Amino acid sequence: MVKIVLGAAALVLISATACSSDSSDAPVATPAAASQTYLVTDCGNPGEPVTADSASGASITSDVSVLDEDVPVVYVAEGAAPVSDLITAELRAGSGDTAALDDLITVEYCGVGLSTGALFDASWARGTAATFPLSQGQLIQGWVDGIPGMQVGERRVLLIPSDLAYGDSPPPGIEPGETLLFIVELRGVGAG
């Protein structure tokens, strides 16, 4: 598992159609451009991404779509532009307890590098959820800013700019200055 550490920057939360992650508007599927090539990553398979001529699922940005299956599938356009602000989008609503800072959370997740489309870490691929404190200094800032407010059962996309992730000194498997895409499903919340 990649250790997730703290970065520093301002927080901007947006969804596909509103300026707040609290919006009830879910991302919508959009047709892909006919000439676009996508890197397709299965969150349950640690292999290299495959290519496709079209994307499926919910459009998160013009370069990113997520097919919300039992185990998600990520589509990233080749040459996808990095993001400068944190982008969050709800894929699936939850109905359980709500995560807050300093809670102990249990999640299923996968992480994909935007420039490569490569899966660098995934609990789905390991077959076991991860539990850790949702605290400053314990996680990258994109998680600290992007997960609070999630309800148990919710599945959310976090598209995290480099300065809220690892910056120019990432762990192995992640490019320097990389925008990271995480799909996170909150499975449990406890006291930290």
N, C-alpha and C positions, 0 to 999 in steps of 0.2 A: 504494500500500500504506500502511496506517495504521502509523505508527511506534508500537511497543509499548514503553512505559517502565515504570519501577519504581514500585510503590506499597508501602505498609507495612501489615502486619497479621499476626495469627496464622493458622496453617494448621490446617485441619481437613479431612481427606480422608474421604469416605464414598462408598459405592456404593449402588445401589438397595436392597440387602438386608443390607449389612454395614458395619462401621466402618473398613474398610480398602480402599484401591483395589487391594490385592493379592488380593482375594477372587475366586474363580473364578465366582461368581454373576454372570451377565449380567443386564442390565435385561430385564424382561419386558413384552410388549405388554399393555395393559389397555384395556377398552372405554371410549370417551369418553362423557361425560354427554350425553344427547340434546339438552339445551338450550344447550350450550356452543358458542361460536364460536371458531375457531382462525385465527391468521395463519399462512399456509403459505409458507415460503421455500425455494426451490430454490438450493442452494449454487453451482450453475453458472450462475445467471441473476441479473445485477445489478439487475433490475427490482424494483418494489414487491411486497410480499407479497400473496397473494390470500387470500380467506377460505374456510373450509370449516366444515361442521357437525360434523365428526368428525376425530379424529387417527388416524394410522397409525404403525406401527413400535414401537420400544422406548420404554417409559415411563421417563423420567429422573426427573421429579417429577410431581406431580398436574397441573402446568401445562405440562409440556414433554415432547414425544415426538420421536424421530428415526427416520426411515425410512432404513435403512442400504443405500442403493443404490450403484451405481458412483460417482455424485455424490450426496451425502446430501441429504435433504429434512427441514427443521425445522418442527415444529408447535408454536406457542406460543399458549396460551389468552389471549384478550383479557382484559386486567386481571390478568395473571399477577403474582403477588407477588414482589418482589425477594428474593434470598437473602442471608443474613447470613454464611454460611460457604462455603468452596470445596467444590463437589460435583464429583466425578469419576465417570465410568461408562465401562467398557470396552464398546464396540460390537462390536469384532472383535479377536480375539487376534493377536498377532504371534509371530514365531519367530526373529527375527534379533537383531543386537546390541542392547544395552540402553543407553538414553540416560541420561547423568549430567550433573550440573552442570559447566559449562565445556566441554562437548562442542560441536562444530559439528554442528548438526542440519539435515536437509533434511525439510521437511514439506509436505503439502497441507493446507489448512485453510479454514474459513470462520468469520466472526464475525457474530453476529446480536444486536441490542439486544433485551433481554427486553420492555421496555415497548412497543416499536413493531413487533417482529417483522421489522424491516428489516435486510437484509444490508448491512454497512458495509465489509466487505473479504473477498475470497475468492480464494485461489490457483486454485481450480477454475474460477472465472469468467474468470480471466486466462489459463488454459491452461498455467500453468507453476508448478512447485513453488518454495518459498522456502527459502533457506539462511541461517542466522544462528547466532551463539553462544548457547547456553543458559546465560546468565550474569546474575548480579545486575547491575542497572543497564542491561542491554541489552533487557530484556523487562518486561512488567508482571509483578507478583509472582504473579498467578494462574498464569501460564505457568511461572515459575521453580519454583513449588511443585507444579504439577500434571503436568508432563511427565516429570521424572526417574522412571526405572523403566519407561518405555514401551519396548517392543521394536519393531524394524523390522517393519513390516507391521501393527502395532496401530493401531486407530482408537479414539479416546477422546473423550468429551464432557467439556468443562470448563465448569461453570456458575460464574461468577466474580462475587463481590459487588463493589460499587463501590469499596470501600476496598482491594481487591487488584487493581483495574483503573486507571481514570483519575480516580476521585473526582468532584469538582465542576468539574474543568478538563479535559474531554475534547477530543480533536481533532474537527474538523468531521465530522458524520455520526453522532455518538454523543451521546445526551442526558446532561446533568449528572446525576451520581448513579446512572448506569445499571448494572444487572446485565448482564453480557455472557455470551453462550453461544458457545463455540467448539467446533467439531468439528475434531480434529487427527488426521491420519494420518501416522505417522512413516515416512519413506521412506529415510532414511540417517543414520548416525552416524559422525563423524570426530573427530579431535583438534582442539580449539579453539585 
